[in-house]
């Protein structure tokens, strides 16, 4: 029996998760409320998502928090590139976010080679801790939905969770660069 995707469920879940994570981040002073965002970077996710998901789905069972958090690191990197020279950097593909070990050490590669932070810098640890906390919250939220693993619903909730994690990474990156959003 083929199961039709429940788009309304996924939309509600994604909005609720994004609100939960962005409210947590704003309350902790990580970025402003509303959450910093960019249409350019949202569009970039559509390009990166298929390749990212190919890696992340394969890694989720063994390394669930990494599969989620690394999307946030991708958001951090894209925000950095957006600030530096978007005309040039918008052409960079998914593999340019990875070093020799590919997906496995994407976080370290982005911190060191794109954000130019050394591993022992406090900011490096702070960003990692923030994304880890968001990934833990997102993973718990996904599991709380009560969706059976390996189902269509489980896959689409994962896709939506990863997209929210990317947006959180973008927001952290833009805030790090001094951007603040204003409420209308």
Secondary structure, 3 states (H helix, E strand, C coil): CCCCCCHHHHHHHHHHHHHHHHHHHHHCCCCCCCCCCCHHHHHHHHHHHHHHHHHHHHHHCCCHHHHHHHHHHHHHHHHHHHHHHHHHHCCCCHHHHCECCEHHHHHHHHHHHHCCCCCCCHHHHHHHHHHHHHHHHHHHHHHHCCCCCCCHHHHHHHHHHHHHHHHHHHHHHHHHCCCCCCCC
